[in-house]
């Protein structure tokens, strides 16, 4: 898989930008605030229909506009696919595949598959469970785009059910939402449990490759014990658990069980990574999660592109080399860096120089 063309209209700092890409690594070099990460973000948004930097659409739009467009030409499986996404400030996004309008923007999920690294990846280790749940769900959607619907429906049900709990709605009003919460939650939990089991050996191997002494492992930590990769079994477990917490839920006005309360547990030796891992170990774990994700997708026949966003400046030599080795496996990699010296010397790439609003293969003077 590779992106051959990218066009941005009113996206972030770019009123109009058109770029063509070849296989292999492409680097964007520019000062902080120059707009290089905006290019990476446009590809991430196209892959996940969400940004890795902001939760709302408005910051993605060029100042004074109410719409942005990302257009990409993607080569995969010996065919060319054109994907257009219209991002709107006050209405639903709209998408096209090969010029044909889609019923939902979710129909473009899977057209572009990416694995990205960014300085925010430390939050995977040190941050709140929401970061790790988001990591799992994005990887689920990359593997099976249909699960975006399950995740979206589940989030909607939790929101609606919590609203009813806050008003102390009667049981007959809660019952249909409770049923949906359990059914969708059982399915999502099963998918996450299966994903974590498949990902774990890749994370462990990558962590060991970074010459770390302690063994690393990951596991699924749920608010309901003994969940499995079988949705039907999970329905029984979640139903029983719900009966146990029903009174507490009414008292607290919130849904207390389900995937929205779960976590990805990261283990280093005998201790949890969160709270015990050093700065270097935290980076090694974050890198292992991302490279492990790439390895897993690759083992299943996918060819995701890699995006390394301002990450080399954060890492020591050993961890830089580990990332560089992955770029040699990938058909295409996009890399951003503030200064050229942040890039490993062995990394051969097509270089673009970025100043505000301008992307050029020639280095432009700051004057």
C-alpha positions in Angstrom: 0.0 0.0 0.0 1.2 3.5 -0.8 -0.1 7.0 -1.2 0.9 8.4 -4.6 -0.8 11.8 -4.4 -2.1 14.0 -1.6 -4.1 17.2 -2.0 -5.2 19.4 0.9 -7.7 22.3 0.6 -8.2 24.6 3.6 -6.8 21.9 5.9 -5.0 23.4 8.9 -2.3 25.8 7.6 -2.7 24.8 3.9 -5.1 26.6 1.6 -4.0 24.5 -1.3 -1.3 21.8 -1.3 -0.6 19.1 -3.8 2.1 16.5 -3.4 3.2 13.4 -5.2 5.0 10.5 -3.4 7.1 7.5 -4.3 7.7 4.3 -2.3 10.1 4.3 0.6 10.6 7.0 3.3 9.6 10.6 2.7 10.7 13.2 5.3 9.2 16.6 6.0 11.7 18.9 7.7 10.7 22.2 9.3 10.6 24.3 12.4 7.9 23.6 15.0 4.8 25.4 13.9 5.7 25.2 10.2 3.0 22.8 9.3 4.8 19.5 8.8 2.7 17.6 11.3 -0.4 18.9 9.5 0.5 16.7 6.5 0.9 13.6 8.7 -2.3 14.4 10.5 -4.3 14.6 7.2 -3.2 11.0 6.5 -4.0 9.8 10.0 -7.5 11.5 9.8 -8.1 9.7 6.5 -7.3 6.4 8.0 -9.2 6.7 11.3 -11.7 9.6 10.6 -10.2 11.2 13.7 -7.2 13.3 14.6 -4.4 12.2 16.9 -4.1 15.8 18.2 -7.7 17.2 18.6 -11.1 15.8 19.3 -13.1 18.4 17.3 -13.2 19.2 13.6 -13.0 23.0 13.9 -9.2 23.2 14.6 -8.6 21.2 11.4 -10.1 23.9 9.2 -8.1 26.8 7.8 -9.0 30.0 9.8 -12.2 31.6 8.5 -13.4 28.6 6.5 -16.1 26.0 7.4 -14.9 23.1 5.3 -11.6 21.3 4.5 -10.9 18.6 1.9 -8.4 15.8 2.0 -7.9 13.9 -1.3 -5.6 11.0 -1.6 -4.7 8.6 -4.4 -3.8 5.2 -3.0 -2.2 2.2 -4.7 -3.0 -1.1 -3.2 -3.7 -4.7 -4.4 -2.6 -3.7 -7.9 -5.3 -1.0 -8.2 -5.7 2.7 -7.7 -8.2 4.2 -5.3 -9.1 7.8 -5.0 -10.5 8.9 -1.6 -12.0 12.3 -1.0 -13.1 13.4 2.5 -14.9 16.7 3.1 -14.5 17.8 6.8 -17.2 20.2 7.9 -17.4 22.5 10.9 -21.2 22.3 11.5 -22.5 19.2 9.6 -21.6 15.6 9.0 -18.4 14.9 7.0 -18.9 13.6 3.5 -16.8 11.1 1.5 -16.2 9.9 -2.0 -14.6 6.7 -3.3 -13.4 7.0 -6.9 -15.6 10.1 -7.3 -18.7 8.2 -6.1 -20.4 9.6 -3.0 -20.7 7.2 0.0 -23.7 6.9 2.2 -21.5 7.3 5.3 -17.9 8.6 5.7 -17.2 5.2 7.5 -17.3 3.5 4.1 -13.8 4.8 3.4 -12.3 3.2 6.5 -9.8 0.6 5.4 -8.9 2.3 2.2 -5.8 3.7 3.9 -4.1 1.8 6.7 -1.6 3.5 8.9 0.5 2.9 12.0 1.7 6.2 13.5 4.2 7.2 16.2 4.2 10.5 17.9 5.6 12.1 21.1 2.1 11.7 22.6 2.7 7.9 22.6 4.2 8.2 26.1 0.6 8.6 27.2 0.0 5.0 26.2 2.2 4.0 29.1 1.9 6.9 31.5 -1.6 8.3 30.7 -5.1 7.5 31.6 -6.9 4.3 30.4 -8.8 6.3 27.7 -5.5 6.5 25.7 -5.0 2.7 25.8 -8.6 2.0 24.9 -8.3 4.4 22.0 -5.1 2.6 20.9 -6.9 -0.8 20.9 -10.0 0.5 19.1 -8.0 2.2 16.3 -6.1 -1.0 15.8 -9.4 -2.9 15.7 -10.8 -0.6 13.1 -7.6 -0.9 11.0 -7.9 -4.7 11.1 -11.7 -4.8 10.6 -13.3 -1.5 9.5 -16.8 -2.9 10.2 -16.0 -2.6 13.9 -16.1 1.2 13.7 -19.9 0.8 13.7 -19.9 -1.3 16.8 -17.6 1.1 18.6 -19.7 4.1 17.6 -23.0 2.4 18.5 -21.6 1.4 21.9 -20.4 4.9 22.7 -23.9 6.3 21.8 -25.6 3.7 24.0 -23.3 4.5 27.0 -24.0 8.2 26.6 -27.8 7.7 26.4 -27.9 5.3 29.3 -25.8 7.6 31.5 -28.2 10.4 30.7 -31.1 8.3 31.9 -29.3 7.1 35.0 -28.6 10.7 36.0 -32.3 11.5 35.9 -33.0 8.3 37.9 -35.2 7.0 35.1 -37.3 3.9 35.9 -36.1 0.4 35.1 -38.4 0.0 32.1 -36.8 3.0 30.5 -33.3 1.7 31.2 -33.9 -1.9 30.1 -33.6 -1.5 26.3 -30.4 0.5 26.7 -29.0 -1.9 29.3 -29.6 -4.8 26.8 -27.8 -2.9 24.0 -24.9 -2.0 26.4 -24.5 -5.7 27.2 -24.8 -7.0 23.7 -22.5 -4.4 22.0 -20.1 -4.4 25.0 -19.8 -8.2 24.8 -18.9 -8.0 21.1 -16.4 -5.2 21.6 -14.8 -6.9 24.6 -14.4 -10.1 22.7 -12.7 -8.3 19.8 -10.4 -6.5 22.2 -9.5 -9.7 24.1 -8.7 -11.4 20.9 -6.6 -8.5 19.7 -4.5 -8.3 22.8 -3.8 -12.0 22.7 -2.6 -11.7 19.1 -0.6 -8.5 19.8 1.1 -9.7 23.0 3.9 -11.8 21.5 4.9 -9.1 19.0 5.1 -6.5 21.9 7.2 -8.9 24.0 9.6 -9.6 21.1 10.0 -5.9 20.1 10.7 -4.9 23.7 13.3 -7.6 24.0 14.9 -6.4 20.8 15.5 -3.0 22.4 17.9 -4.8 24.8 15.7 -4.2 27.8 16.3 -6.6 30.7 12.7 -7.0 32.0 10.3 -9.0 30.0 7.2 -7.1 28.7 3.7 -8.3 28.3 0.2 -6.9 27.8 -3.2 -8.2 28.9 -6.8 -7.0 28.9 -8.0 -5.7 32.2 -11.8 -5.6 32.5 -14.3 -4.3 35.0 -15.9 -7.7 34.6 -13.8 -10.8 35.4 -13.1 -13.7 33.0 -14.2 -12.1 29.7 -13.1 -14.1 26.7 -12.9 -13.7 22.9 -16.4 -15.3 22.7 -19.2 -12.6 22.6 -21.9 -15.1 23.7 -20.0 -16.0 26.8 -19.3 -12.3 27.5 -23.1 -11.6 27.4 -23.7 -14.0 30.2 -20.8 -12.6 32.3 -21.8 -8.9 31.7 -25.5 -9.7 32.4 -24.6 -11.3 35.8 -22.2 -8.4 36.6 -24.8 -5.8 35.8 -27.2 -7.3 38.3 -24.5 -6.9 40.9 -23.9 -3.2 40.2 -27.4 -2.0 39.2 -28.1 -0.3 42.5 -24.6 1.4 42.5 -25.2 2.7 38.9 -28.4 4.4 40.0 -26.7 5.9 43.0 -23.8 7.2 40.9 -25.7 8.1 37.8 -23.2 6.2 35.5 -22.7 2.9 33.7 -20.1 1.1 35.8 -19.4 -2.0 33.6 -18.5 -2.4 30.0 -15.6 -1.7 27.6 -15.7 2.0 28.4 -14.4 1.1 31.9 -11.7 -1.3 30.7 -7.9 -0.9 30.3 -4.9 -2.4 28.5 -2.6 -3.6 31.2 1.1 -3.1 30.4 3.5 -5.3 32.5 7.3 -5.0 32.9 8.7 -7.9 34.8 6.8 -8.1 38.1 5.5 -4.6 38.0 2.9 -2.6 36.0 4.6 -0.3 33.5 2.5 2.7 34.7 4.1 4.2 37.7 7.1 1.9 37.7 8.7 2.2 34.2 11.6 4.6 33.8 11.5 7.2 31.0 13.5 5.0 28.7 11.4 1.9 29.5 8.2 3.9 28.9 9.5 4.8 25.4 10.5 1.2 24.8 7.0 0.0 25.7 5.3 2.6 23.5 7.6 1.8 20.6 6.9 -2.0 21.1 3.1 -1.4 21.1 3.4 0.5 17.8 5.9 -1.7 16.0 4.0 -4.8 17.4 0.8 -3.4 15.8 2.7 -3.1 12.5 4.0 -6.6 12.8 0.6 -8.0 13.5 -1.1 -6.3 10.6 1.8 -7.4 8.3 1.4 -11.0 9.5 -2.3 -10.8 8.5 -1.5 -9.7 5.0 -1.8 -5.9 5.4 0.7 -3.4 4.2 0.1 -0.3 6.3 2.1 2.9 5.8 4.2 4.2 8.7 4.0 7.7 10.0 6.7 8.8 12.4 5.7 12.3 13.6 8.5 14.2 15.3 9.6 11.1 17.1 13.3 10.7 16.4 14.2 13.8 18.5 12.7 12.0 21.5 14.8 8.8 21.2 18.3 7.6 21.9 20.4 5.8 19.3 19.2 2.2 20.0 15.5 3.2 19.8 16.1 5.3 16.6 17.7 2.3 15.0 14.7 0.1 15.9 12.4 2.5 14.2 14.7 2.8 11.2 14.6 -0.9 10.8 10.8 -0.9 10.5 10.9 1.7 7.8 12.9 -0.8 5.8 10.1 -3.3 6.1 7.4 -0.8 5.1 6.5 0.0 1.5 6.1 3.6 2.4 6.9 5.8 5.5 6.2 9.5 6.2 8.5 11.1 8.7 8.5 14.6 10.2 11.5 16.3 11.9 12.3 19.8 13.2 15.9 19.6 12.1 17.7 17.3 9.7 20.2 16.2 12.3 17.4 14.5 14.2 17.1 11.9 11.4 19.3 8.8 11.5 22.2 9.0 9.1 21.4 5.6 7.6 17.9 6.7 6.7 17.7 7.4 2.9 14.6 9.4 2.0 12.9 11.9 -0.3 13.2 15.2 1.6 10.7 18.0 1.7 11.4 21.3 3.5 8.4 23.0 5.2 7.9 26.6 6.0 4.4 28.0 6.9 2.1 27.3 4.0 4.9 26.1 1.7 6.3 22.6 1.0 9.3 22.4 -1.3 12.1 20.0 -2.3 14.4 23.0 -2.0 15.4 24.4 1.3 13.9 27.9 1.6 15.8 30.6 3.5 14.0 31.8 6.7 14.5 35.4 5.5 
